[in-house]
C-alpha cells in the first residue's frame, strides 16, 4: 500500500514530514500511517497540474490517445480487484462483496470514459448555421483546465473514479484530495496511472484534513474547476470560496431520500428494497432511502416483516463470510449515529435495533435500526443520519405520499414501489429529486446522470453529463476576407 502522497508522477513525503493515522473501524486500531498534506503540498500539486495542462502533452493528445491510457487504468484496476477490495474493507469497513462491487464499478468507470474520450475526436466541434453571409462559426469543446477534486469516505476508490476519469477524458489535469479517513485506495491510483502511461503531473493525489489540505485546494488560484462530494455545510463553504474567483463548480451533497411503498407491492419485494435502500454500505450513502412511506393498509404487516428481516442481517468484520453489515467508518461517525438514535428514541417508536451489537463493542458497529410513527417535523425524519437508521411513516393517498416525500430541503434520490406502473411513473415524475427509482432503490449506473435538486447539489456526474463537467465551450467565428467589410473604410 502506498502511504506517500503522489505529486508530479512520483510518490513523495509531505513537505512537513508529518503523517497521520489510518484506523481500521472494525477494531479502532491504527493499521497505517499516511503523509499529511498541507498548503505547501497542495501548492506543489497544483503547480505540477498547471504545468502539465499549460505545456504538457495530455490536453493536446487526441481523444483516442487519452482513451488508451484510461482503458489501461481500468484494466489494471480490474486485474488488482481482489487486492484493492481488501484494502477498501480494512480502510472503510464495508463487507467484501460490496467492496468487490465497488472496484468492479471503478474499473468500469475508467472504461466508460475511455470510450467517451475517443468520441471527442469527432464530437468536440459543431458547425453553427449563421444568418449572415460571409461568416462561418463553430462551437468547440475544450478541457476546463486544472480540476480540484475532493471526495468522501463512503466509496473511496469509486468516488475518486467519478471525478478523475471524466476529468482525464476531457483533457484536464487533476489534484485529488481523498478523505483523511479512507485515503489508501485513492493513493493507489497514482501507481496505476504511472503504469498505464499517464504523463507526470496530470494526476496528483494529496491526502490530508479539510482545513489543512481541502481548503487550500479550493482557494488556490491555479485551480480552474472544483468538484466536491460530501456534506451540505462543507459544500456551502466550498461554493462560497469558489465564488471569489468565479471557479466552475459541481457539488454532490447530502440527502434524506424517500421511498414510497403502495399497498399493491408484494411484501417480500418491499422488504428487500427497503433494506437495500438503507442498510447497504451501512447506510453511509448520500442517496439512501432513509424515509420510508408505506400505504396504511399494509403499514403494520410490512413494518413487522421489515423488523424481522433486519434482525437477521449478519453484522461483523467485512472479510467474514456472510457478513452484510460492517462497522461505520470511524469512531466519530459511530458516535454521531448513536447520538442520532438516542435523539430518535425521544421522537419516535423504536421498532428494532438501536444499539451496539453484542460482542462487537470494540469496533464501530451499530445495529440496523428502525423507527416509526414520528411527526413530520421530527429531527430524525428531516435530518441526514448517514448510518443504518430508517424512519417509517404511513400515508393514505397518493397526493399525501408525494407531498410528504417532497417536504425536504434535500432532493438527491427518491423511490416508489407499486404494481401499477402508470401510477409509479406518475409519482416518479412528481418527485423533486435528481435520481428516481421505480420498484428498486440505489442501483447506480455509470451511463446515467447522478446529482440532486435543492440542497443536494449542483450539476450532474456520470454519463456524458459527467464529462461535460470538465469541458468548456468556445465559439470560433471567422470572416471571408474575399469580401471587404467596409464599415469604416469605404
C-alpha positions, 0 to 999 in steps of 0.5 A: 500500500502506498502511504506517500502522497503522489505529486508530479508522477512520483510518490513523495513525503509531505513537505512537513514530514508529518503523517497521520493515522489510518484506523481500521473501524472494525477494531479502532486500531491504527493499521497505517500511517499516511503523509499529511498534506498541507498548503505547501503540498497542495501548492506543489500539486497544483503547480505540477497540474498547471504545468502539465495542462499549460505545456504538457502533452495530455490536453493536446493528445487526441481523444483516442490517445487519452482513451488508451491510457484510461482503458489501461487504468481500468484494466489494471484496476480490474486485474488488482480487484481482489487486492484493492477490495481488501484494502477498501474493507480494512480502510472503510469497513464495508463487507467484501462483496460490496467492496468487490462491487465497488472496484468492479464499478471503478474499473468500469468507470475508467472504461466508460470514459475511455470510450467517451474520450475517443468520441471527442475526436469527432464530437468536440466541434459543431458547425453553427448555421449563421444568418449572415453571409460571409461568416462561418462559426463553430462551437468547440469543446475544450478541457476546463483546465486544472480540476480540484477534486475532493471526495468522501469516505463512503466509496473511496476508490469509486468516488475518486473514479467519478471525478478523475476519469471524466476529468482525464477524458476531457483533457484536464489535469487533476489534484485529488484530495481523498478523505483523511479517513479512507485515503489508501485506495485513492493513493493507489491510483497514482501507481496505476496511472504511472503504469498505464502511461499517464504523463507526470503531473496530470494526476496528483493525489494529496491526502490530508484534513479539510482545513489543512489540505481541502481548503487550500485546494479550493482557494488556490488560484491555479485551480480552474474547476472544483468538484466536491462530494460530501456534506451540505455545510462543507459544500456551502463553504466550498461554493462560497470560496469558489465564488471569489474567483468565479471557479466552475463548480459541481457539488454532490451533497447530502440527502434524506431520500424517500421511498414510497411503498403502495399497498399493491407491492408484494411484501417480500419485494418491499422488504428487500428494497427497503433494506437495500435502500438503507442498510447497504454500505451501512447506510453511509450513502448520500442517496439512501432511502432513509424515509420510508412511506408505506400505504396504511393498509399494509403499514403494520404487516410490512413494518413487522416483516421489515423488523424481522428481516433486519434482525437477521442481517449478519453484522461483523468484520467485512472479510467474514463470510456472510457478513452484510453489515460492517462497522461505520467508518470511524469512531466519530461517525459511530458516535454521531449515529448513536447520538442520532438514535438516542435523539430518535428514541425521544421522537419516535417508536423504536421498532428494532435495533438501536444499539451496539451489537453484542460482542462487537463493542470494540469496533464501530458497529451499530445495529440496523435500526428502525423507527416509526410513527414520528411527526413530520417535523421530527429531527430524525425524519428531516435530518441526514443520519448517514448510518443504518437508521430508517424512519417509517411513516404511513400515508393514505393517498397518493397526493399525501405520499408525494407531498410528504416525500417532497417536504425536504430541503434535500432532493438527491434520490427518491423511490416508489414501489407499486404494481401499477406502473402508470401510477409509479411513473406518475409519482416518479415524475412528481418527485423533486429529486435528481435520481428516481427509482421505480420498484428498486432503490440505489442501483447506480449506473455509470451511463446515467446522470447522478446529482440532486435538486435543492440542497443536494447539489449542483450539476450532474456526474456520470454519463456524458453529463459527467464529462461535460463537467470538465469541458468548456465551450468556445465559439470560433467565428471567422470572416471571408476576407474575399469580401471587404467589410467596409464599415469604416473604410469605404 
